[in-house]
C-alpha cells in the first residue's frame, strides 16, 4: 500500500493528539483555543509550562498549569 506524505502527517497528528489530550494538554489552532482566558483573568493563576508544535506546523499543543 502506498502512503503519501499527507497521510503520514495526518497519522502523526492523530497519534500526537490522542497521546497529549488525555494528559492535560490543550490544542491551540486557528482561533487560539482557550488562550484568551489567560489574558482576561479567567485563569489568572495559570501559566504555560510547555509547548509542542503539531506535525505539519499548523497548530500547537500547550501544557497549562497552576
Secondary structure, 3 states (H helix, E strand, C coil): CCCCHHHHHHHHHHHHHHHHHHHCEEEECCCCCCCHHHHHCCCCCCEEEEEEECCCCCCEEEEEEC
